[in-house]
Amino acid sequence: MKKTLLLTLILWLSFSLAISGCTTTRKPAPKPAPPAKMTPTPKTPTPTPAPARKPATPAHTQATKLANAAEKVEGVKSATVVITGSTAMVGLETKSGIEAKKTEDIKTKVADEIKRADTSIKTVSITTDPNLITRLKKIAKGIKDGKPISSFTDELAEITRRITPKTKTK
């Protein structure tokens, strides 16, 4: 009887260990993260310093002077000027209702006015194409922001190719 009792006890123990060893162990659920502490924002906002403004480059100053001279011509709504060497590229926006013949006269007057305003300008290329004016404005803004004109070489070459120059070379 001892043998049977011992055998039964061993079988029961083996069976218990096998069953308890094969079950998945349960891990305790992770604790939720504590709520983030909210720091109150100050009621008076702290002033942020204004970004330091770069001084205008000589090329930008000269281009602004020439744009103002071009805008004095009758029929010109606004002008954008980009200067490369002795060439001025001008994007002209004329007042509404001006026909093509009058536009050509305005271009001639603007070219003469720009050369009068700055004698170092030998060639004046003028466009009234809105697409080219937009491109010239982007270049002028880049130069105003301090980018070197050399970074716009490809763009300026493309614009020069597309503009039929109103040229009066001395």
C-alpha positions in Angstrom: 0.0 0.0 0.0 2.9 2.3 0.6 4.0 1.8 -2.9 0.6 2.7 -4.3 0.3 5.7 -2.1 3.8 6.9 -3.0 3.1 6.3 -6.7 -0.2 8.2 -6.5 1.5 11.0 -4.7 4.3 11.2 -7.3 1.8 11.1 -10.2 -0.4 13.8 -8.6 2.6 16.0 -7.9 3.9 15.5 -11.5 0.5 16.3 -12.9 0.2 19.4 -10.7 3.6 20.7 -11.8 2.9 20.0 -15.4 -0.4 21.9 -15.3 0.8 24.8 -13.3 4.0 25.1 -15.4 2.2 25.2 -18.7 -0.3 28.0 -17.9 0.6 31.5 -18.9 1.7 33.7 -16.1 -0.4 36.8 -15.5 1.5 40.0 -15.0 -0.1 42.8 -13.2 -1.6 45.5 -15.5 0.6 48.6 -15.9 -0.3 51.5 -13.9 -1.6 54.5 -15.8 0.8 57.4 -16.3 0.3 60.1 -13.8 -1.4 63.2 -15.2 1.0 65.8 -16.6 1.4 68.8 -14.4 0.2 71.9 -16.1 2.1 75.0 -15.3 -0.1 78.1 -15.5 0.9 80.5 -18.3 1.8 84.0 -17.2 -1.0 86.5 -17.7 1.3 89.1 -19.2 3.1 87.8 -22.3 6.8 88.3 -22.4 7.8 90.5 -25.3 9.9 88.8 -27.9 12.6 90.9 -29.4 12.1 92.0 -33.0 14.5 90.3 -35.4 17.4 92.5 -36.3 16.8 94.0 -39.7 19.6 93.7 -42.2 20.7 97.0 -43.7 19.8 97.3 -47.4 22.5 96.3 -49.8 23.8 98.9 -52.3 22.3 96.9 -55.2 18.9 97.0 -53.5 19.1 100.7 -52.8 20.1 101.4 -56.4 17.3 99.2 -57.7 14.7 101.0 -55.4 15.9 104.3 -56.7 15.5 103.2 -60.3 12.1 101.7 -59.6 10.9 105.0 -58.2 12.2 106.8 -61.3 10.3 104.3 -63.5 7.1 104.8 -61.5 7.2 108.6 -62.2 6.5 107.9 -65.9 2.9 108.5 -66.9 0.9 105.2 -67.2 3.2 103.2 -64.9 1.3 101.6 -61.9 4.4 100.0 -60.3 7.9 98.9 -61.3 10.3 96.2 -60.0 14.0 96.5 -60.9 16.9 94.0 -60.6 20.4 95.2 -61.5 23.1 93.0 -62.8 26.3 94.8 -63.7 25.4 97.6 -66.1 22.0 96.0 -67.0 18.7 96.9 -65.4 15.8 94.4 -65.7 12.5 96.1 -65.2 9.1 94.5 -64.6 6.4 97.1 -65.4 2.8 97.0 -64.3 0.9 99.6 -66.4 -2.3 101.2 -65.4 -5.4 99.4 -66.8 -6.8 100.4 -70.1 -3.6 101.2 -71.9 -3.3 99.8 -75.4 -0.2 98.1 -76.9 1.1 101.1 -78.8 1.0 103.2 -75.7 2.7 100.4 -73.7 5.7 100.6 -76.1 5.9 104.3 -75.7 5.9 103.9 -71.9 8.7 101.3 -72.1 10.8 103.7 -74.2 10.2 106.5 -71.7 11.0 104.2 -68.7 14.3 103.1 -70.4 15.3 106.7 -70.9 14.3 107.7 -67.3 16.3 104.8 -65.8 19.4 105.7 -67.8 19.0 109.4 -66.7 18.6 108.3 -63.1 21.8 106.2 -63.2 24.4 106.7 -65.8 26.2 103.4 -65.0 23.2 101.5 -66.5 24.0 100.8 -70.2 21.2 98.3 -71.0 17.6 98.3 -69.9 15.4 95.2 -70.4 11.7 95.8 -69.8 8.8 93.4 -69.5 5.1 93.7 -68.9 4.6 89.9 -68.8 2.9 89.2 -65.4 4.8 85.9 -65.0 8.2 87.5 -65.5 7.2 90.4 -63.2 6.5 87.9 -60.5 9.8 86.2 -61.0 11.6 89.5 -60.9 9.8 90.4 -57.6 11.0 87.1 -56.0 14.6 87.9 -57.1 14.3 91.5 -55.8 13.0 90.2 -52.5 15.8 87.7 -52.2 18.4 90.4 -52.8 16.7 92.6 -50.3 16.8 89.8 -47.8 20.6 89.6 -48.3 21.0 86.7 -50.7 23.8 87.2 -53.2 22.8 88.0 -56.8 24.9 85.0 -57.9 22.4 82.7 -56.3 19.9 83.9 -59.0 22.1 83.4 -62.0 20.1 80.7 -63.7 16.8 82.5 -63.1 18.2 85.8 -64.4 19.5 84.1 -67.5 16.1 82.6 -68.2 14.4 85.9 -67.7 16.9 87.7 -69.9 16.3 85.1 -72.6 12.5 85.6 -72.4 12.5 89.5 -72.3 12.9 91.2 -75.7 15.2 94.0 -74.5 14.2 97.6 -75.1 17.9 98.4 -75.5 19.6 101.7 -76.0 23.3 101.0 -75.6 25.7 104.0 -75.5 
